[in-house]
Amino acid sequence: MRCWLRGLMLMALLLPLVALGQTRAWLDRDQISMGETVALNIATDQPVTQIDTTPLRASFDLGGQSVRRSFEWVNGRMRRQTVFALGLRPRGPGVWSVPALQVGADRTAPLRLVVRPPTVEPAQPESDLFVDMATDTRRPYVQQTVGVTVRVHHAIPLLSGQLDLDAPPGMTLQRLGEDLTYDRMLGGRRYHVIERRYLLIPERSGSLLLPGARLNALRPDGASGWLGDFDTAPVSAAAPAILLDVQPIPATAPQPWLPLHALHLRYLHTPTQAVTGTAVNVDVEAQADGATAAQMPALEWPASPAVQVFAEPPQVEERFLDGRPQTFVRRRFALVPQQPGMVVLSGPRLPWWNAERGRAEVAALPPLRLQVAAGQAGPVTQPATPPMAPATLPSPANKALAPASPDKHVGDDWRWLPWVGLGLCLVLVTLDAHRRRRARSPAPTSAVVARGPTLAQALDQGDLEAIAQALRTAAGVADLEAVCARLAQPEQVQAVQMLQAARWGNGAPAAALAALRRAFAGGPRWQTRAEAMDPLPPLYPD
């Protein structure tokens, strides 16, 4: 048993190291324009000093490379990580595939890159430095998120600089993410580009002027001095201002106000069959084009008397595509059918305002159809065994208590009377001890085969699912509601209720685990029918 536990603990310690040891590759952008450079990043813990980039040369021109190494302690062991960065320049527009690369004993996954055709830029061929600024729309609504992209193009080296963009009254401006750096071709000339992104939210309607972004920088101005240090010269550039025509919130707009370019809902996982009293999971995703996570309303499942709905916390992911934010919200719903038969449930719905077409719309999922089979009607419990009658006790007591046949020698031989009294006392003491043992023992349970850890082991491990299974097994019932009905102490009932809330996403797992460990430190205390049905009062009351 100890060897098995040690092996299980060793596997648990090794699992995080295996997850951390994976090699992965990613691009800093998945969409670029023709002439731009994208950065391919590869992170690995393999003991390699360089990567074979031969598979990339068939489709890309390779730019600069860099290597960054780091060391950290993980679970008491030294972990080494190396990050390779490589510039890639596609040789034409279209959809390109970055091939898999061999990194030591690992291999990266292929990546997808979209290259847009080159766009006409208002820069002059002789410009050494200029700044441009673009918004994803010029006619936003009040409180609609507007993506702002600022790019600094420089064909000369810059030593340092500061890029500023001021928000005028009536707008809120927020910087988004880190700056991107890449190269692009304009008018036959190669420029280094620094791209910065912002989120702009108009707070009132009317004409609002967004001033252009300004750059103040220093460039080298030739070498001087016997140490070869550089003189510097200041340079500056500014982008043209942009006039926004902000529209008021329409009177017919749905509430909450959600102006978007597009909104899509879809099922990620849908069951078709279920059993009454047993939860089935449904996964739903919402994709909003033009909103941040803070603007997204909650993704809820419509209430229905046919099912109980328990929602897990949503998983939110934000991206910046085509010059504006996009938000992906994924949420899992646990549906517990309450009645058998064919159940048709309405899917989630989200009302929103189509900012491009200027009209109210509703994103809705089709109804979910579940064929529900009848489940167990109630908790699986074994009837308590009625208390044993004194007449069924084994034979020394039976012989002493049973009426004796008439015998003249019994009345005459008085010497047997003390022994008869002593036997009667022994019988009464045996009855009382037997009753006390039954009162203190757990209630009889149904024949359930124990699987998984015991309750004490599950509490030590801190696994809520294992704790729930151990409680159901110990009580011999099918669900935690029946466990609560069998428990005798209110503190233990409250701890199990906190466990239920944490498992369905409506409670704090840490608080539930602490309450369970505190309440069940001495084991579960079950209600017993022996105390209620015992016809004999305690022989020696406390």
N, C-alpha and C positions, 0 to 999 in steps of 0.2 A: 504493500500500500504506500509506504514512504517513497519507494523508488518511482512509483507511478506519479505521485505528487511532485517529486523533484523534476521528472521529465516534463510534466505539464508547465511548471514554472519556468523551466529553461526555454521551452517553446515560446511562452509569452514574452520572455525577455528578448528573444531573437527576432520576433516579428517586426518591431519598430526598426531594427537595423536593416532588415531586408527591404522594408519600404523606403528607407532613406538611401539605400544603395542603388537605386535605379538610375539609369542614364536617360536623360530627356533632352529634347531639342525644341526650340520655339523661335518664331520670327517676331521682331518688334512691331511689325505691321503685316496684316494679311492682304492689304490692297495698297497699291502704289501706282503712280503715273509713269509713263514711259520716260526713261532717262534718270529715274530716281534709284537710289541704292537702299537696299533693305539689309538689316543686320540679322544674321543667323547666330543664335546662341546655343551652346551645347554645355550642359552641366553633367559632370560625371565624378565618380569616386574611383574610377579605374586608374591604375598607375601608368598613365600614358603622358608623353611629352608633346606629341603632335598628332594630328588627325589626317588621314589620307583623304584629300579633297578632289581626287581624280574624277569621281562620278559627277561633281558639280560643274566641271569645265565644259561639258557638252552643251549646257544651256545657259550658263552664266559667266560673266566676267567677274573675276575675284578682285576684291579691294583689299583694304588693310585688315590685318589680323592682330588680335591681342589675347593674352592669357592672364587669368587671375586665379590665384590659388589661396585657399583658406583652410584653417584647421580649427576644429572645435571638439569638445568633449560631449559624447552622447552615450547615456547609460553607462558611464564609467569607462568608456573606451574612446580612444582618439579616432576621429573621423576626418578624412581628408577629402576636400572637394575642389575640383578644377573646373573653371568656366572658360570656354573658348568662344570668342566673338569673331565673326568673319563677315565682311561686307560682300553682298551679292548684287550684281547689276544684270537684270534680264536683258536678253538681246532682241526683244520685240514685245509688242502687246499680246494679250491673251491670258489664258489660264495656264500657269506653270506648276510643275510638281518638283519640289525640292527632294531629291532622292535620299534614301536611307544611307547612313554612313556607319562604317564599322569603327567602334570606339573600344579598344581593348577586347574584352570578351563579350561586350554588349553591342547592340545595334539600335540606332535611332529609328523613329517612325517617320515615314514620308510626310511632307508638309505641303499645303496648297497655297499658292500665291496668285493673286489676280493683278494683272498689269493693264491699266487703262491706257487708251491712246493718248498721245501728247496733246496738251491744251495750249492755246495761244495765250501768252503772257504779255502784259503791257511794258515789259522791261526793254530798254534800249540795249543794243549790242555792246555799247561802250560803257555801260553802267558797271562799276566795280562793287557797288553796295546799294541795295534797295530793300524796302520792306513792303509786303503786301498783306492785306487783311480781307477776309471774306466771312460772310454769315450764311447760314443755310437757308434763310428766308429774309425778305425785306418787308413782309406784311404779317408780322406775328400778332397773336392775340395777347391780351393782358394775362400775365402769369404763365404764358407759354415759354418753354425752354428753347432758347436759341443758341445754337452752336456757333462759336466764333473761333476762327483759325487764323493765326498770325505766323507769317514765315519771314525770316531774315535770310536774304540771299547775299552771299559775299564771295567774290572771286579773289579777294586779297586776304592775307592772314590778319586775324584779329587777336590781340593780346588779352583784352578784357572788354566787358561791355555791360550795359544795363538796358533791359527792355521794359517799357512801361506802357500800360493801357489803363486809362482812368475811366471809371463809370460815372456818367452824368447823373444829375438828379432824376429820379423816376425809374431807375434801373438798379438791379443788383448784379454784380459781376463776381464770378468765382473761377479761380484757376483750376484746371483739371489735369491731374497726372503730372508726369515729368516731361521735360523737353525731349523731342526727337531730333536726331541729327542724321543727315543723309546727303547724297549728291544728286544733282539733276542737270540736264542739258537744256539750255535756253539760247536760241539763236546761234547754235553752234559753239556755245561757250559753256564750260563746266562751272557750276556754282556749288559751294557748300551751303547747305540749308539747315537752319535751326527753326524747328516748328514748335509752337506753343498753342495750347488749346484752352478755351474758356467756355463757361456757361453763363449766358446772359438771360435775365428774367425781367421783362418790363412790368412795372407796377401800376402804370396808368396808361390810358389810351391817348392817342394823338401822335404828332410828329416828334420823334426823339432823335437827336443827333449823337451818334457814337463817334467820338474823336478817334483819329487814327493812332495806331500804336507808334511809339517813338523809341528809337535806339540811339544811345550814346555810348561810343566805344573808343578804344585806343588801338592804333595799328603801328607796327614798327616803321621807323623812318630812317633806315640806314644804320650802319655800325659806326661806333665812335669809341674812343678811349682805348688804353693799352690792354684792358681786360676784354675787349670785344663786346661790351654791353651795347644795347640798342637805345637810340633815341626814339621817342614815341610822338605820334601826332594824333589829335582827336579827330574822330569822324562821327557823323550823325546822319540819320535818315528817318523818315516818317512815312506812314501809309496814309492814303487819302481817307477822310472821314466818310462814314456811311450813314445815310438818313433812313430811319425806320418809320414806317407808317403803322402804328400799333392800333389794332382793332379792339373795341370794347367786348366784354363778355355778352354773347347774345342772350336775349330774354328767354328763348326756348332751349337754352343749353341744359343738359342733364346735370344733376348734382350727385356726387362731388364733381367739380369742374376739372375736366381732363382733356386738354387740347393735345392732339397727337397727329402725326403724319400717317400712322397705321397702327393697328392693334390686332393681334392674332391670338386665338386660344386653340389649344389642341390637347388631346388625351395622349399621355405617354404610356399609360398602362390601364387597361379596362378589363375587369373580370366579367364573366357571363353567368357564373353559377355561384350560389352561396348557400349557407345553412343558417337557420334562425339562431340568434344568439352568438354567432361567430363572425368576427370582423373580416372584411375583405378590403384590400387596399386599391385606391384609384389615384393615379398620378396625373396632375394637370400642369400645363405650362402656359404662361402668358408672355408674349413678346410685344413690347411697346417701343415704337419708333418715335423718338422725340421726347422722352421723359426720363427723369432720374428715378432712382429707387425711392427717394423721399416723396415723390409725387404720386407714386403708384398706390391705388387703393388696395385694401385687403382682398385677397382672392378667397372667396367663401363658397361653400356648398349650400344650395337652398335647403331650408328645413322641410322635412317630410315626416308625417306620422308613421310611415312604413319603415323608417330606418333611424337609428341613432348615428350622429355624425361626430367624429373626433378628428380634428385637424392637427397635423404636425406643424412646427414652425416652418415658415417659407424659406427657401434657398434663393438668394438674389444675386444676380451677376450683372454688372454694368460694363458697357463697351462704348467706344466712340468710333462710329462708322459714318462715312460720307459726310463728315463735318458736323455731326450732331450726336447726342447720346442715344443709346439704345439699352433697354433694361429687359432682362429675362428673369421671370419669377416662376419657380417650380415649387409645387406644394403637394403633399400626400394627404389624402383623406381616408380615414378608416370608417367604413360603413358597416353597421351592425343591424341586419334585418330583424324586424320584430314579428313578421308574419310570413307563412309559407305562400307559395304560388308565384305567378309572374308579377314582378314589381317593376314599374316604369318610373324612373327618377329624372327630374329635370336637371340639366347640367348647369354649371356655373355661367353667370352672365356678368358682363362689365359694360355699362353705358359710357360712351366717350364722344368727343367732338372731333369730327374730321376737319382739321385745319386747312387742308388743301382744297376740299370741296365745299367747306362752309356749311356743314349740316351735322345733325345729331345722328349717331349710329350706335348700335348695340352689338358687341361681340358675344356670341353665345355658342355653347357646345351642344351637340344633339343629345336627346335623352339617353340615359343609360338603362339598359334592360337587364334585369337579373332574374334568373330562374332560381327561386329560393326553395330549398327542401326543408322539411320539418326537422328540427333538431331536438335535443333533449328538453323535456318539459320543465325540468327543475334540477336542483342540485342533486348530485349522486351521493346519497347517504345510506348507511346501513342502519336499520332500526336497532335501537338499544335493547340489549338482552334484559328481560325483566329480572328483578332480584330473585335469588334462589330462596325457596321456602325452607324453613327449618326442618320440615319432615323429610326433605330429600338429602339431608346430610348423611355422611357415611356412618357406618355401623358402630363404633363404640357409643356415640351419642344417641343413636336411634334405640339401641338396646337399653340405655339408661332411662330414656324418656318414654318409651313405649309402655303401655299398661301391662303389667305382669299377670300371668295366670295365678289363680289362687294357690297359695302354697303355705302350709301351716308352719314350715320352717323359717319363712321370711319374717313373720311377726315375732317368732320366738327368739331368733338369733339377732339380738340388738347390736352385736359387734360389727355387722356389715353397714350400719347406718352412717358412720363417719366417711367410709369410702364412697358411698353413694353421693353424699353431699359434696365431697371433693371432686368427683367426676362431673357433677352438675356445674360446679364453678368453672372447671376446665372447658366445658362446652360453651358456656356463656362468653368466656374470654376469647375462645377461638372465633365465635361469631362476630364479636366486636372487632377483632383484628382483621378478619376477612372483609367486613364492611368498610373499614378505614382504608384498606389497600385499594378497593374498588373506587372509593371516592377520590383518591389522589391520582389514580392512573388516568391516562388520556382516554377520551371516548373511543369506542371501537370504530375502526375505519373500514371502508370497503376495500376489497382486494385490488389494490393498485400497485403495479410493479414500479418500484422507485427507479427513476432514471435521472442522471445528472447529480450534482452535488447535494449534500444535505443542507438544511436551513442554516446551520452554523457555518458551513463552508461557503455557502452563497453570500452570507453577510460579510464574511472576511474578504471575499473577492470583490464585493461591491457591485455585482452584476444584477441589475433590477429584474431582468427576465429570469435569471436563475433563481432569484428570491421568490418571484411569483410562482414558478413551477414547484419549488420546494414547499411552499405553503399549500398549494393545491394538492400535492402528493401527501403531505402530512395530514391534511384534513379529509382526504379521500373524496374531493368534490371536483367539479369541472371548471369553476370560475372563482374569481376573488370575492364576488358578492356572497357566494355561499360560505367562503372562508370567514367573512365578517360575521355571518349569522352563527357560526360555530364558536367564535371566540368569546371568552368570558370577561376579559378585561377591556374597559373602554379605551385605554391607552393603546392597546394592540389593534383595536378596530380602527382608531384614528390613523395609526401608522400605515395600515393596509390601504385605507382610503387615500392617503398621500401618495402611496405607491401607484395606485390606479391613475391619479391625476398626472403624475410624472411620466408614466408610460404613454399617455395620450397627449402629451405636450402642453397640459394645462397647469403643471406644477414644476417645482424646482427639484431635479434629481438629487442634488446634494442634500437638501433639507429632508427629502423623503428617506434617503439612505441613513442619515443620522437618526431620524425618528425610529426607523426599523431596528437599527442596532441597539438603541436605548430600550425600546419596548420589548424586544425578544432576546435580551441578554440572558435571561434565565429560561428560554424556551417558550413555546406557545402555551397558553392556558385555555383549555377547551371547556365549554359547557358540558355538564354531565347530567344525564337523566337519573343516575343512581341516587343522587342526593334528593331529588324531588320525589322519587317513587319509593324510597326506602321506608317501610312501615315501622321500623324499629327506631326509637330515639337513641342517641348516643348513650352507651352504658356509663361512660365516665365523661360527662361534659366538661369542656375547658372552662 
